Amino acid sequence: MYFNGSVFSLKLTLHSLDLPETSIYPAFIFGATTYLAILVCNLTFIITIVLNRNLHKLMYILLNMPVNDIMGSSTLFPQLLYSIWSQDRSISYPVCIFQGFCVHMYGSTSYLILTAMAFDRYTAICWPLRYHAIMTTDNLVRIITGMWFFNIIIMFVNFALLMPYKICQTQMTDLICYNPPLMKIVCENTQVNNIYGLFTLILYFVISISVVTFTYIQILITCITKKQSDAKIKALQTCGTHLVVFLFLEFNTFFPLVAHRSEYVPAYLRRGLSICVFIFPPIVNPLIYGLKTKEIRQNIVACFKRMINSV
């Protein structure tokens, strides 16, 4: 048993990757390439928006997505790549807590960004004449600041509740640190943590699903009643893409968290899906929202043309 005074020097062991010796280098190269692709795609997205003043107001909410995706992938890949290279799955308790905090911040912020984007699309499509009056710079800053502040407070409380507990074991059941596997290594009653965790999970799901359902029903009604066929197609394409991303996030975050509370879900399936959320959205999001958004696509193409011409 490890008491509070010694937990900060405590070493935990994450679940083994079970990589044969012949697979270490290919796995490392694949992981490093994937991480590099995520950084390049998302940084290109960010730089394009930052360097073009005409995109600033238009992309205030969207800009948070690549920032959040870089945070999420950086939570996983550096530590995972080190583990693959060194075959060392140990991690200090404070680093594990910090990784868990970032994991939950990434997932919950993704929900709030997609929810804010749904409201933005609803305002643009259903109230086009009032859009600029509603989505002013001040209101956008309030939405974004409130979103991050709300998230930090919720997640800080979530992990602060873990700190007083005594640790009974050092073997983690998952490939990364986050709240459910961390609660499994404590030797005291975690009922308060379970209740708070379920409360926050339900809160995020109810907020996001309620807003997305309402806005998309209104958008669908508006698209059906509009006479302009081009406007209908463009609106439905934009919203359809957003809905696919949202549903993928719903499944990929909901399943691992619920799976920890069930004995019937295979552990390998839970671990695999818990990793997928750090790989696919950070790669797919900049491609979907960057290449399908006309203003961003045009600026990226223009930038590459200038680079080619200058060579």
N, C-alpha and C positions, 0 to 999 in steps of 0.2 A: 504494500500500500504506500502511495506517495502523498505526503501531506502538502498543504498549500505552500510552505516555505521552499520546497524543493522542485515544484513543478516547472519553474522557469529554466532549470538546468536538465530537465527530463528529456530523454530521447524517445520518440515514438517510432514505430516501424509500420510503414504503409504496406498494403497488400502486395505480394510479389507479382512482378510482371510475367514471370515464368517464361522468359525468353531463352531459347537454346543459344549456345555460344555462337553458332553460325549466323544467327539472326540479329545479333547486337548491332553491327555496323549498318546493315540495311535499315533497321528500325530507327537508328539514330539519324541517318541521312534523310529518311522519309519524314521524320518528325521535324528536323531542322528546316527542310524544304517547305513543309506545310506552314511552319511558323513564319518563315521568311515571306511566303506568299501572302499570308494574312497581314503582316506588317506593311508590305509594299502596297497591297490593294487599299487598305484602310488609310495609310498615310497619304497616298495619292488622292484619295477622296477628301481628306481633311485639307491638304495643301491647296487643292483646286478651289475649295470653298473660301479658304482664308485669303488667298491671293486675288480673288475676284470680288470686289466690293458689291457688285450688282447681285451676287448670290447670298450675301450675308443675311438679310432679313428673310429671304425666301427659304433658306436652309437652316434657320436657327435650331429647330427641333431635330431635323435630320442629322445635323452635325454631331449631336450627342451619340448617335448610333456607332460610328466608327471609333469614337473615343472609348465608349463602353466595350466594344468588341476587342480593342487592343488591350484594355484592362483585363477582360475575361481570358483571352488567350495567353496573356503574360502571367496570369495566375497559375496556369497549367504547365505550359511548355518549358520554361527554363528549368523548373524543378524536375519535370519528367525527363527531359533530355539529359540532365545530370545523372538521374537514376539509371537511365539506359547505358550511359557511357561508363559509369563507375560501378554499376550493379549494386549500388548502395541505396536501400529504400528507407533509410533512417531520416527523420526530420525532427527538429526540436519542437517542443510543445508551443512556445510563443509563435514560431513561424507557422506551425499548423493552425493555430487560432487565427493568425493574420490571413493565411490562405483561405480558411473557411469563411472569414468575414468578406474577403474579396469575391469568393465564389457566390455567396448569397447576394452581395451587392450587384454583381454582374447579372444574375438571373432576374432579380426584382427590378433593376433599372431597365432591363430589356422590356419587361412588361409595361412599365410606365411610359417608356419612349413610344412603344407601339400603340399604347392607349392614347397618348397625346397626338400622335400622327393620325389616328382614326378621327379624333375630334377636329384636327386641322383639315383633313379631307372633307369631313362633313360640312364644315363651315364654308370651304371653298366651293363645293358642289351644290349644296342646298341653299346657301346664302351668298352667292357670288358678289352681289352689289354691296353687301355689308362686311365682306371678308376683311378688307383693309382697316375698317373701323373697329372690328372685333379683335383681330390678330395684330394689334399694334406692337411696336418694339417693346414697350413697357410691359404689356400683357405676356408676350413671349418670354421675356426675362423672368417675370413672376412665375410662369408655368415651369420653366426649366429649373430655376432656383428652388422653388417649392418641391419639385419632384426629387431633386438630389438631397435636399435637407430632410424631407420626410423619410427617404430611404435610409440615410445614414443613421437617423435616430432609431428607427425600427430595428435595424441590424445591429447597432451598438448595444441596445437592450438585450437582443437575442443572445449575443455572445458574452455580455456582462453577467448574465444569469449562470453561465457555465463556470465562471472563475472561482466561486467559493467551494466547489466540489473537490473531493479527494479522488485521485486517480487509482484505479485498481489494476489496470493492465496497460501494456504499451503496444499491443498488437492491434492495428487498425484493420477494419474489414473492407475498406475501399481503397481505390487507387489514388484518391485525393482526399484532402481534409474538408469536411463540411459538417454541419450541425448533427445530423442523425448518427454517423459513425463516431463522432466525438462524444455523444451522450452514452454510447455503448461501452466506453472505457472507464466511466465513472462508477463508483461503488455505492452511491447514495440514491435515494428516491428522486427521480427527475420528472415527477408529475407536473410541476410548475412549468418546466421547460417544454414538455410535451404539449401542454395546454396553450402556452404562448406561441409555440411553433405552428400548431394547427390554426390558431387564431390568425396569425400573420399570413399563413398559406391561403386560408379562406378569404381573408381581406383582399389580398392581391388578386385572387381569381375572381371574386365578386366584382371588384372595381373594374378590372380589365374586361371581363366578359360582358358586364352590363353596358359599359360605354361602347365597346365594339359592336355588340348586338344592336343597340339602339341606333348608333350612327349608320351602320350598314343597312339596316331596314329603311331608314330615312333616305339614304343615298340611292338604294334600289328603287324606292317609290319615285324619287326625283328623276332618275334615269328613265323609268318607264313612261312617266308623264311628259318628259321633254320631247320636242319634235326633232331636234337636231341629232341625226344619227351619228355624226362624227363625235359629238360631245358625249353621247351615250357610250360609244365604244371606248373612247379614251378614259372615261371615268371608271368603267367596269374593269378595264385592263389594270389601271392603277390600283383599284381597290381589291381586285382579285389577287394580285401579287402580294399585297399587304396582308390579305387574309391567309394565304398559304404560309407566309413567314410566321404569322401569329399562331396558327394552329400547330405548326411544327414546334414552336417554342413551348406552347401549352403542353403538348405530349411529352417533350423531352425533359421538361422540368418537373411536371406533375408525377410522372411515372417513377423516377428514382426515389423521390421523397415518400411516396405512398408505398413503394416496394419495401422500404425499410420497416414498415409496420405490418408486413405480411410475410408469413413463412412459406408461402406457396410460389413466390416468384424466384426463379433461379438467380443466384448471386451474380453469375457471369453476365446475365442479361442486364441486371441493374447497373453493374459496373460499366458495361459497354455503353449504355445509353447515357450514363452520367458524364462520360467523356465526350460523347458526340456533340453535346451542346456547346462545347468549347472549340469545336473544329468546324462544323458545317455553317452555322450562322455567321461567324466572323469572315468566312470565305465568300459565302453566297450573298450576304447583305450588300457589300460594296458593289458587287457585280449587278445585282438586281436594281438597287436604288441609284447606283452611279450610272450604269449604261442605259437604263430605261428612263432616267430623268433627262429630258432634252437639254436643259441648260447646263447640267454637269457634263453630259456626254460631249456637247459642243466645245466646252472649255478644255476638257481633257484632250480631245482630238487636236484643237488649235495649239495647245501646249506642246504636244508631241511633234506637230508639224514645224513649230518654231525650232525645236531641238534638232530635228533632222536637217532643216535648212541651214542651221548655224554650223553644222559639222563640215 
